[in-house]
Amino acid sequence: MISNVKASSAAYLQQLNSQKKEGTAVRESKEMDKVESLKEQIQNGSYKVDIQKTAEAVAKDLI
């Protein structure tokens, strides 16, 4: 009976790891899409720096 619990526990953990990997792949894909989008905007000159957001981020980092 104990071995059955072990087996089901291992299967459950394997399922969780599989789900984590899929979530990571999606997140990495979205991040790469964002990077590619920013790269295109910079290359074609349409990227605009948000001075207010940049200043706030720098100020928060300094505090």
Secondary structure by P-SEA (a helix, b strand, c coil): caaaaaaaaaaaaaaaaaaaaaaaaaaaaaaaaaaaaaaaaaaacccccaaaaaaaaaaaaac
